[in-house]
Amino acid sequence: MTKFTDLNLDPKVLKAIADAGYDTPTPIQAGAIPPALEGRDVLGIAQTGTGKTASFTLPMITMLAKGRARARMPRSLVLAPTRELAAQVAENFDTYTKHLKLTKALLIGGVSFKEQDALIDRGVDVLIATPGRLLDHFERGKLLLTGVQIMVVDEADRMLDMGFIPDIERIFSLTPFTRQTLFFSATMAPEIERITNTFLSAPAKIEVARAATTSENIRQGVVMFKASRKDREGTEKRKLLRTLIENEGKDCKNAIIFCNRKVDVDVVAKSMKKYGLDAAPIHGDLDQSKRMETLDGFRDGTLRFLVASDVAARGLDIPDVSHVFNYDVPSHAEDYVHRIGRTGRAGKKGTTMMICVPRDEKNFADIERLVKMEIPRIDNPLGGGKPVEEDAPKAEAAAEKPKRERRTRKPKDDAPKEQEAVQAETRHEAKPEREPRARGGRGRGRKDDGGNNRVVGMGDHMPTFIAKSFEERYSG
């Protein structure tokens, strides 16, 4: 069995690894570190939770141990799709460089530009950044990428999902052609493959698991749920989630609950707190300081439940998560693999459950097709979503109300119609007898014309022969 001591790493790096309590590399680490130390490009494909971060941090630190950074010209660059993942990579560098004098800078949103500029101006060995913030600094003239010797792209498939591929291509063009590139992804979409063919030179390909597979340590299940009424789906779905958690009992030490929409993250977290479950939300609209505070609380055990959007699904190293609940079926099948990969890490057992409503059955079928297995069905502990008893009288009243309205409305609707018909008939009969208005007058007086059948509206000055022509035409 391979040990870290067999991988030709710097002695000070090995000491830091031992201090962290590790001695045996994971398959992706054992496969990626040797070619990376040789200066070759590396293409690593492995499911989440397999230790990809150390696969590039350890060889990078070893290679950067010699040399010195220059102002505004970092020696290495690590690109991550989210602030949380970038911050986690930075923590890994802190762990493994504790016996070396290497400097780093973290460029992410939610942090002052001024503080970040000050670090870059002094010169850093390792620059860890999200693509958007990195390009912001570059366009402001605060950063040069011509000194980058090693470039890492982490969670490349997530970059694709978040629309960062154009930014990645631009950043590649700003770095030297002679750089070494380490490229890591959990899946290999066609667009990812195109980029690797364009920007990597004869890479060493390390694939330690079939793309988009789920860990054997994870017990999976799904509840096929249909609400009793459409307007009660949210309420009953949240009740089902709480029931699933309660049924797990003490086995559910902590859990991440994933929702597709940010608004649902807030609603579910608020509902769980209302019913006595210690939960907090985390999603992209929260301030960076609040997001980090929530994550820290979940890591150290002071927070039991983390309700998250997919911002927390990729790459976050939270080592001891007992359960993952998918409140929603993810829209992209690959996201299911990354979500449930938050549990069952480092050889530990994990449990994941998902709630699937009828409109999500197509996405659920895509997930089963991707992972090449049938996810076991779990009986609905609520008994199929029957209506709540106290709401039955309300439902009956709502059903009866329209009937009563129709019965009372019918006479009212018919009476005006009959009255209007009578009035119209009266107007029609009275119309020929209406006296023409006198010139300059305003009255509507009527008088008997003695059966003269005068043509209404022609005026008293009309000659008799004209009136005769009208009378002859309309008399028969």
Summary of the structure (lengths in Angstrom):
residues: 476
radius of gyration: 37.6
end to end distance: 118.0
largest distance: 129.8
contacts: 1456
relative contact order: 0.10
helix: 48%
strand: 13%
